[in-house]
Amino acid sequence: MQQNQIRDEFASIKRRIDSAATACQVSSAVPEELRRSLGELGRESDEMRQIIDTEDNDNRIRACVDRLEKLGDRAMQACSQDSNIDPAVQNEVREAHDAISALKHRLH
């Protein structure tokens, strides 16, 4: 993938992560593990944005996407462990996770 394609796709992923975090903030029934996972996902995505904007290092970008996917997996697991989570929150988390996974598969 070319750098500008990665940048564009990552911008979409970042919006999905932010949307999931916002959904968690407005929902009253969100487990702390999910909040933590999304917080870490947000911080890691900020780091990836810096890497994409300042470097053309495919290995660092792939490593960052791998970390994002692991954090996304943790968020998905937190969703599946609590049946009281708002379906809108679950949907936002799933969409962010799926977008990260799709980027990972295209990069590897």
DSSP file (Angstrom, degrees, kcal/mol; ACC not computed):
  #  RESIDUE AA STRUCTURE BP1 BP2  ACC     N-H-->O    O-->H-N    N-H-->O    O-->H-N    TCO  KAPPA ALPHA  PHI   PSI    X-CA   Y-CA   Z-CA
    1    1 A M              0   0    0      0, 0.0     2,-0.2     0, 0.0   106,-0.0   0.000 360.0 360.0 360.0 145.0    0.0    0.0    0.0
    2    2 A Q     >  -     0   0    0      1,-0.1     4,-2.3     4,-0.0     3,-0.5  -0.501 360.0-111.4 -83.4 156.3    1.2    3.5   -0.7
    3    3 A Q  H  > S+     0   0    0      1,-0.3     4,-2.6     2,-0.2     5,-0.2   0.866 116.9  51.3 -55.3 -42.9    1.6    6.0    2.1
    4    4 A N  H  > S+     0   0    0      2,-0.2     4,-2.2     1,-0.2    -1,-0.3   0.847 109.4  51.2 -68.2 -31.6   -1.3    8.2    1.1
    5    5 A Q  H  > S+     0   0    0     -3,-0.5     4,-2.7     2,-0.2     5,-0.2   0.915 111.4  47.6 -67.4 -43.2   -3.6    5.1    1.0
    6    6 A I  H  X S+     0   0    0     -4,-2.3     4,-2.9     1,-0.2     5,-0.2   0.930 111.6  51.0 -62.4 -45.0   -2.5    4.2    4.4
    7    7 A R  H  X S+     0   0    0     -4,-2.6     4,-2.0    -5,-0.2    -2,-0.2   0.918 112.5  45.9 -59.1 -45.8   -3.0    7.7    5.6
    8    8 A D  H  X S+     0   0    0     -4,-2.2     4,-1.5     2,-0.2    -2,-0.2   0.929 115.2  45.7 -64.8 -45.7   -6.5    7.9    4.2
    9    9 A E  H  X S+     0   0    0     -4,-2.7     4,-2.0     1,-0.2    -2,-0.2   0.892 111.8  52.1 -66.5 -38.1   -7.6    4.5    5.5
   10   10 A F  H  X S+     0   0    0     -4,-2.9     4,-3.1    -5,-0.2    -1,-0.2   0.877 103.0  58.5 -66.6 -35.5   -6.1    5.3    8.9
   11   11 A A  H  X S+     0   0    0     -4,-2.0     4,-1.9     1,-0.2    -1,-0.2   0.899 107.4  48.1 -58.7 -39.8   -8.1    8.6    9.1
   12   12 A S  H  X S+     0   0    0     -4,-1.5     4,-1.8     2,-0.2    -1,-0.2   0.905 111.4  49.8 -65.9 -42.3  -11.2    6.5    8.7
   13   13 A I  H  X S+     0   0    0     -4,-2.0     4,-2.6     1,-0.2    -2,-0.2   0.923 108.6  52.9 -62.2 -44.5  -10.1    4.1   11.4
   14   14 A K  H  X S+     0   0    0     -4,-3.1     4,-2.7     1,-0.2    -1,-0.2   0.903 107.6  51.3 -59.8 -41.8   -9.3    7.0   13.8
   15   15 A R  H  X S+     0   0    0     -4,-1.9     4,-2.3    -5,-0.2    -1,-0.2   0.896 110.5  49.3 -62.3 -38.9  -12.8    8.4   13.3
   16   16 A R  H  X S+     0   0    0     -4,-1.8     4,-2.4     2,-0.2    80,-0.2   0.906 111.0  48.9 -67.7 -40.9  -14.2    4.9   14.1
   17   17 A I  H  X S+     0   0    0     -4,-2.6     4,-2.4     2,-0.2    -2,-0.2   0.936 112.9  47.7 -62.4 -45.9  -12.1    4.7   17.3
   18   18 A D  H  X S+     0   0    0     -4,-2.7     4,-2.4     1,-0.2    -2,-0.2   0.887 111.0  51.8 -62.3 -39.0  -13.2    8.2   18.3
   19   19 A S  H  X S+     0   0    0     -4,-2.3     4,-2.4     2,-0.2    -1,-0.2   0.901 109.7  49.0 -65.0 -40.9  -16.8    7.3   17.6
   20   20 A A  H  X S+     0   0    0     -4,-2.4     4,-1.9    72,-0.3    -2,-0.2   0.906 111.3  49.9 -64.5 -41.8  -16.5    4.2   19.8
   21   21 A A  H  X S+     0   0    0     -4,-2.4     4,-1.8     2,-0.2    -2,-0.2   0.904 111.1  49.1 -64.1 -41.1  -15.0    6.2   22.6
   22   22 A T  H  X S+     0   0    0     -4,-2.4     4,-1.8     1,-0.2    -2,-0.2   0.914 108.5  53.1 -63.9 -43.2  -17.7    8.8   22.4
   23   23 A A  H  X S+     0   0    0     -4,-2.4     4,-1.0     1,-0.2    -1,-0.2   0.881 108.9  50.7 -60.2 -37.5  -20.4    6.1   22.4
   24   24 A C  H  < S+     0   0    0     -4,-1.9    -1,-0.2     1,-0.2     3,-0.2   0.876 107.0  54.2 -66.8 -37.3  -18.8    4.7   25.6
   25   25 A Q  H  < S+     0   0    0     -4,-1.8    -1,-0.2     1,-0.2    -2,-0.2   0.864 112.0  42.9 -66.6 -35.6  -18.8    8.1   27.3
   26   26 A V  H  < S+     0   0    0     -4,-1.8     2,-0.3    -5,-0.1    -1,-0.2   0.626 100.1  84.0 -88.3 -12.0  -22.5    8.6   26.7
   27   27 A S     <  -     0   0    0     -4,-1.0     3,-0.2    -3,-0.2    58,-0.0  -0.715  62.3-156.6 -92.4 140.8  -23.5    5.1   27.7
   28   28 A S  S    S+     0   0    0     -2,-0.3     2,-0.8     1,-0.2    -1,-0.1   0.704  83.4  63.0 -86.4 -20.1  -24.0    4.3   31.4
   29   29 A A        +     0   0    0     55,-0.1    57,-0.5     2,-0.0    -1,-0.2  -0.577  67.2 126.6-110.3  70.0  -23.4    0.5   31.1
   30   30 A V        -     0   0    0     -2,-0.8    49,-0.1    -3,-0.2     5,-0.0  -0.985  56.3-125.4-126.5 123.0  -19.9    0.2   29.9
   31   31 A P    >>  -     0   0    0      0, 0.0     4,-1.9     0, 0.0     3,-0.6  -0.301  21.1-119.6 -66.0 150.3  -17.4   -2.0   31.8
   32   32 A E  H 3> S+     0   0    0      1,-0.2     4,-2.8     2,-0.2     5,-0.2   0.843 111.9  60.8 -59.1 -35.7  -14.2   -0.4   32.9
   33   33 A E  H 3> S+     0   0    0      1,-0.2     4,-2.6     2,-0.2    -1,-0.2   0.891 105.1  48.2 -60.8 -39.0  -12.1   -2.8   30.9
   34   34 A L  H <> S+     0   0    0     -3,-0.6     4,-2.5     2,-0.2     5,-0.2   0.922 111.1  49.8 -68.1 -43.2  -13.8   -1.6   27.7
   35   35 A R  H  X S+     0   0    0     -4,-1.9     4,-2.1     2,-0.2    -2,-0.2   0.923 113.1  47.4 -59.0 -44.3  -13.2    2.1   28.7
   36   36 A R  H  X S+     0   0    0     -4,-2.8     4,-2.6     2,-0.2     5,-0.2   0.929 111.1  50.7 -62.6 -46.1   -9.5    1.3   29.3
   37   37 A S  H  X S+     0   0    0     -4,-2.6     4,-2.4     1,-0.2    -2,-0.2   0.908 111.8  46.9 -60.3 -43.0   -9.1   -0.6   26.1
   38   38 A L  H  X S+     0   0    0     -4,-2.5     4,-2.3     2,-0.2    -1,-0.2   0.855 110.0  53.8 -69.7 -33.7  -10.6    2.2   24.1
   39   39 A G  H  X S+     0   0    0     -4,-2.1     4,-2.2    -5,-0.2    -2,-0.2   0.932 111.6  44.8 -62.3 -45.5   -8.4    4.7   25.9
   40   40 A E  H  X S+     0   0    0     -4,-2.6     4,-2.8     1,-0.2     5,-0.2   0.888 111.3  53.7 -65.1 -39.1   -5.3    2.7   25.0
   41   41 A L  H  X S+     0   0    0     -4,-2.4     4,-2.3    -5,-0.2    -1,-0.2   0.903 108.7  49.9 -61.8 -41.4   -6.6    2.4   21.4
   42   42 A G  H  X S+     0   0    0     -4,-2.3     4,-1.8     2,-0.2    -2,-0.2   0.916 112.2  46.6 -63.5 -44.3   -7.0    6.1   21.2
   43   43 A R  H  X S+     0   0    0     -4,-2.2     4,-1.9     2,-0.2    -2,-0.2   0.914 113.5  48.5 -64.7 -42.7   -3.4    6.7   22.5
   44   44 A E  H  X S+     0   0    0     -4,-2.8     4,-2.4     1,-0.2    -1,-0.2   0.879 109.4  52.6 -66.0 -36.9   -2.0    4.1   20.2
   45   45 A S  H  X S+     0   0    0     -4,-2.3     4,-2.1    -5,-0.2    -1,-0.2   0.853 106.3  53.8 -69.0 -32.1   -3.9    5.6   17.2
   46   46 A D  H  X S+     0   0    0     -4,-1.8     4,-1.7     2,-0.2    -1,-0.2   0.907 109.4  48.9 -63.7 -41.0   -2.4    9.0   18.1
   47   47 A E  H  X S+     0   0    0     -4,-1.9     4,-2.2     1,-0.2    -2,-0.2   0.906 109.7  51.4 -64.4 -41.2    1.1    7.5   18.0
   48   48 A M  H  X S+     0   0    0     -4,-2.4     4,-3.0     1,-0.2     5,-0.2   0.899 104.9  56.2 -64.4 -38.5    0.3    5.8   14.6
   49   49 A R  H  X S+     0   0    0     -4,-2.1     4,-2.4     1,-0.2    -1,-0.2   0.914 108.4  48.2 -58.5 -41.7   -0.8    9.2   13.2
   50   50 A Q  H  X S+     0   0    0     -4,-1.7     4,-1.8     2,-0.2     5,-0.2   0.904 111.4  49.8 -65.1 -40.8    2.5   10.6   14.1
   51   51 A I  H  X S+     0   0    0     -4,-2.2     4,-2.3     1,-0.2     6,-0.2   0.935 112.9  46.3 -63.1 -46.1    4.4    7.7   12.6
   52   52 A I  H  < S+     0   0    0     -4,-3.0    -2,-0.2     1,-0.2    -1,-0.2   0.899 115.1  47.1 -63.7 -40.4    2.4    8.0    9.3
   53   53 A D  H  < S+     0   0    0     -4,-2.4    -1,-0.2    -5,-0.2    -2,-0.2   0.766 124.2  29.3 -74.3 -25.1    2.9   11.7    9.2
   54   54 A T  H  < S+     0   0    0     -4,-1.8     2,-0.3    -5,-0.2    -2,-0.2   0.607 116.2  45.8-113.0 -13.8    6.6   11.7    9.9
   55   55 A E     <  -     0   0    0     -4,-2.3    -1,-0.1    -5,-0.2     0, 0.0  -0.909  48.8-154.7-133.8 156.6    8.0    8.5    8.5
   56   56 A D        +     0   0    0     -2,-0.3     2,-0.8    -3,-0.0    -4,-0.1  -0.457  52.3 136.2-119.5  56.0    7.8    6.2    5.6
   57   57 A N     >  -     0   0    0     -6,-0.2     4,-2.2     1,-0.2     3,-0.2  -0.862  34.9-171.5-112.6  98.3    8.7    3.1    7.6
   58   58 A D  H  > S+     0   0    0     -2,-0.8     4,-2.7     1,-0.2     5,-0.2   0.853  85.1  55.1 -58.6 -37.9    6.6    0.2    6.6
   59   59 A N  H  > S+     0   0    0      2,-0.2     4,-2.3     1,-0.2    -1,-0.2   0.916 109.8  45.5 -65.4 -42.4    7.8   -2.0    9.4
   60   60 A R  H  > S+     0   0    0     -3,-0.2     4,-2.2     2,-0.2    -1,-0.2   0.891 113.5  50.4 -66.7 -39.1    6.9    0.6   12.1
   61   61 A I  H  X S+     0   0    0     -4,-2.2     4,-2.5     2,-0.2    -2,-0.2   0.932 111.7  47.4 -64.8 -45.2    3.5    1.1   10.6
   62   62 A R  H  X S+     0   0    0     -4,-2.7     4,-2.4     1,-0.2    -2,-0.2   0.913 111.6  50.9 -62.1 -42.1    2.8   -2.6   10.4
   63   63 A A  H  X S+     0   0    0     -4,-2.3     4,-2.0     1,-0.2    -1,-0.2   0.896 110.9  48.8 -62.9 -39.6    4.0   -3.0   14.1
   64   64 A C  H  X S+     0   0    0     -4,-2.2     4,-2.5     2,-0.2    -1,-0.2   0.910 110.5  49.9 -67.1 -42.0    1.7   -0.2   15.1
   65   65 A V  H  X S+     0   0    0     -4,-2.5     4,-2.5     1,-0.2    -2,-0.2   0.884 108.5  54.1 -64.1 -37.3   -1.3   -1.7   13.2
   66   66 A D  H  X S+     0   0    0     -4,-2.4     4,-2.0     2,-0.2    -1,-0.2   0.917 109.7  47.2 -61.1 -43.1   -0.6   -5.0   14.9
   67   67 A R  H  X S+     0   0    0     -4,-2.0     4,-2.3     1,-0.2    -2,-0.2   0.902 110.6  52.6 -65.2 -40.5   -0.7   -3.3   18.3
   68   68 A L  H  X S+     0   0    0     -4,-2.5     4,-2.6     1,-0.2    -2,-0.2   0.915 108.2  51.0 -60.2 -42.2   -3.9   -1.5   17.3
   69   69 A E  H  X S+     0   0    0     -4,-2.5     4,-2.6     2,-0.2    -1,-0.2   0.909 108.4  51.0 -64.4 -40.7   -5.5   -4.9   16.4
   70   70 A K  H  X S+     0   0    0     -4,-2.0     4,-2.0     2,-0.2    -1,-0.2   0.910 112.0  47.2 -62.2 -41.2   -4.5   -6.4   19.7
   71   71 A L  H  X S+     0   0    0     -4,-2.3     4,-2.2     2,-0.2    -2,-0.2   0.893 111.3  51.5 -66.4 -38.5   -6.1   -3.5   21.5
   72   72 A G  H  X S+     0   0    0     -4,-2.6     4,-2.5     2,-0.2    -2,-0.2   0.883 107.3  53.3 -63.0 -38.5   -9.2   -3.8   19.3
   73   73 A D  H  X S+     0   0    0     -4,-2.6     4,-2.5     2,-0.2    -2,-0.2   0.909 108.0  50.5 -61.4 -42.0   -9.3   -7.5   20.2
   74   74 A R  H  X S+     0   0    0     -4,-2.0     4,-2.4     2,-0.2    -2,-0.2   0.904 110.1  49.7 -63.3 -40.6   -9.3   -6.6   23.9
   75   75 A A  H  X S+     0   0    0     -4,-2.2     4,-1.9     2,-0.2    -2,-0.2   0.916 111.3  48.9 -64.0 -42.4  -12.1   -4.2   23.3
   76   76 A M  H  X S+     0   0    0     -4,-2.5     4,-2.2     1,-0.2    -2,-0.2   0.903 110.5  51.1 -63.2 -40.6  -14.2   -6.8   21.4
   77   77 A Q  H  X S+     0   0    0     -4,-2.5     4,-1.3     1,-0.2    -2,-0.2   0.905 107.9  52.1 -64.3 -41.0  -13.5   -9.3   24.2
   78   78 A A  H  < S+     0   0    0     -4,-2.4     4,-0.4     1,-0.2    -1,-0.2   0.884 109.8  50.4 -62.3 -37.5  -14.7   -6.8   26.8
   79   79 A C  H >< S+     0   0    0     -4,-1.9     3,-1.0     1,-0.2     6,-0.3   0.909 109.7  49.5 -64.8 -41.9  -17.9   -6.3   24.8
   80   80 A S  H 3< S+     0   0    0     -4,-2.2    -1,-0.2     1,-0.2    -2,-0.2   0.712 104.9  59.1 -73.9 -18.6  -18.5  -10.0   24.5
   81   81 A Q  T 3< S+     0   0    0     -4,-1.3     2,-0.5     1,-0.2    -1,-0.2   0.558 102.6  55.8 -87.1  -7.4  -18.1  -10.6   28.3
   82   82 A D    X   -     0   0    0     -3,-1.0     3,-1.1    -4,-0.4    -1,-0.2  -0.940  58.5-170.2-130.7 111.5  -20.9   -8.2   29.3
   83   83 A S  T 3  S+     0   0    0     -2,-0.5    -1,-0.1     1,-0.2    -3,-0.0   0.548  82.4  67.8 -77.4  -6.0  -24.4   -8.7   27.9
   84   84 A N  T 3   +     0   0    0      2,-0.1    -1,-0.2     3,-0.0     2,-0.2   0.407  69.3 120.4 -94.0   2.5  -25.6   -5.4   29.2
   85   85 A I  S <  S-     0   0    0     -3,-1.1   -55,-0.1    -6,-0.3     5,-0.0  -0.465  77.1-100.8 -70.8 136.7  -23.5   -3.2   26.9
   86   86 A D    >>  -     0   0    0    -57,-0.5     4,-2.2    -2,-0.2     3,-0.7  -0.319  25.7-131.4 -54.3 129.6  -25.5   -0.9   24.7
   87   87 A P  H 3> S+     0   0    0      0, 0.0     4,-2.5     0, 0.0     5,-0.2   0.814 107.5  58.9 -56.5 -31.3  -25.8   -2.4   21.2
   88   88 A A  H 3> S+     0   0    0      2,-0.2     4,-2.2     1,-0.2     5,-0.1   0.896 106.5  47.5 -65.5 -38.7  -24.7    0.9   19.7
   89   89 A V  H <> S+     0   0    0     -3,-0.7     4,-2.6     2,-0.2     5,-0.2   0.937 111.5  50.4 -65.7 -46.6  -21.5    0.8   21.7
   90   90 A Q  H  X S+     0   0    0     -4,-2.2     4,-2.6     1,-0.2    -2,-0.2   0.907 110.4  50.3 -57.6 -42.5  -20.9   -2.8   20.6
   91   91 A N  H  X S+     0   0    0     -4,-2.5     4,-2.6     2,-0.2    -1,-0.2   0.916 110.3  48.8 -63.9 -44.1  -21.5   -1.8   17.0
   92   92 A E  H  X S+     0   0    0     -4,-2.2     4,-2.1     2,-0.2   -72,-0.3   0.916 113.1  47.4 -62.4 -43.4  -19.0    1.1   17.2
   93   93 A V  H  X S+     0   0    0     -4,-2.6     4,-2.6     2,-0.2    -2,-0.2   0.917 112.4  50.0 -64.0 -43.3  -16.3   -1.1   18.8
   94   94 A R  H  X S+     0   0    0     -4,-2.6     4,-3.0    -5,-0.2     5,-0.2   0.912 109.9  50.2 -62.5 -43.6  -16.9   -3.9   16.1
   95   95 A E  H  X S+     0   0    0     -4,-2.6     4,-2.1     2,-0.2    -1,-0.2   0.903 112.1  47.3 -63.9 -40.6  -16.7   -1.4   13.3
   96   96 A A  H  X S+     0   0    0     -4,-2.1     4,-2.2   -80,-0.2    -2,-0.2   0.940 114.2  47.9 -64.0 -46.2  -13.4    0.0   14.6
   97   97 A H  H  X S+     0   0    0     -4,-2.6     4,-2.6     1,-0.2    -2,-0.2   0.923 111.8  49.0 -60.0 -46.4  -12.0   -3.5   15.1
   98   98 A D  H  X S+     0   0    0     -4,-3.0     4,-2.3     1,-0.2    -1,-0.2   0.883 110.5  50.6 -64.0 -38.6  -13.0   -4.6   11.7
   99   99 A A  H  X S+     0   0    0     -4,-2.1     4,-2.0    -5,-0.2    -1,-0.2   0.901 111.4  48.1 -66.5 -40.5  -11.5   -1.6   10.0
  100  100 A I  H  X S+     0   0    0     -4,-2.2     4,-2.5     2,-0.2    -2,-0.2   0.934 112.3  49.3 -63.6 -45.8   -8.2   -2.1   11.9
  101  101 A S  H  X S+     0   0    0     -4,-2.6     4,-2.3     1,-0.2    -2,-0.2   0.887 109.1  52.5 -62.1 -39.4   -8.2   -5.8   10.9
  102  102 A A  H  X S+     0   0    0     -4,-2.3     4,-1.7     2,-0.2    -1,-0.2   0.917 110.3  47.7 -63.9 -42.7   -8.8   -5.0    7.3
  103  103 A L  H  X S+     0   0    0     -4,-2.0     4,-1.8     1,-0.2    -2,-0.2   0.917 109.9  53.6 -63.7 -42.0   -5.9   -2.6    7.2
  104  104 A K  H  X S+     0   0    0     -4,-2.5     4,-1.8     1,-0.2     3,-0.2   0.928 107.9  49.8 -58.4 -45.7   -3.7   -5.1    8.9
  105  105 A H  H  < S+     0   0    0     -4,-2.3    -1,-0.2     1,-0.2    -2,-0.2   0.848 110.7  49.8 -65.1 -33.3   -4.5   -7.8    6.3
  106  106 A R  H  < S+     0   0    0     -4,-1.7    -1,-0.2     1,-0.2    -2,-0.2   0.791 112.4  48.0 -74.6 -26.2   -3.7   -5.3    3.4
  107  107 A L  H  <        0   0    0     -4,-1.8    -2,-0.2    -3,-0.2    -1,-0.2   0.777 360.0 360.0 -83.9 -26.1   -0.4   -4.4    5.0
  108  108 A H     <        0   0    0     -4,-1.8    -1,-0.2    -5,-0.2    -2,-0.2   0.450 360.0 360.0 -96.1 360.0    0.8   -7.9    5.6
